[in-house]
């Protein structure tokens, strides 16, 4: 699947956070994260209003200590289709 936007995904212990060089969004749940990212993309105006944007969220495994990465299978990458 081709993404219109690729962002880095982390969890800081409280929030899911996505970062891109020109924006950042966060939410306590993945649903809240998607809503915040949708709002940020609307505000930024890089995509036409009422468009669908496919976002690839690649988890940044560098945020996990090396010794525990083998047990961190519950972290993941995800594709999300957002309607602006």
C-alpha positions, 0 to 999 in steps of 0.5 A: 500500500502506498502512503501519502504521508509517512510519520514516526510513531512512539509511545511515551508511557502516556501518549501515542505520538506521531512526528513528521518534520513539519507536524506532531500529533498525540493521543492517549488512544490510537483513536485520539491520535488519529483524530488529532492527526486529522485535525493537524493535517486540516490546519496545515492545508497540504491536502485538499479539504474532504480528501482521503489521506493514507498515513504510514505510522512506522514505530520508532524501535530506537525508543525501546532499550536494545535488550528488550526489543526481542520482547517488544512484539506488541509494538507495531507499524500501521496504515491509517486512512484519514478523511479530512 
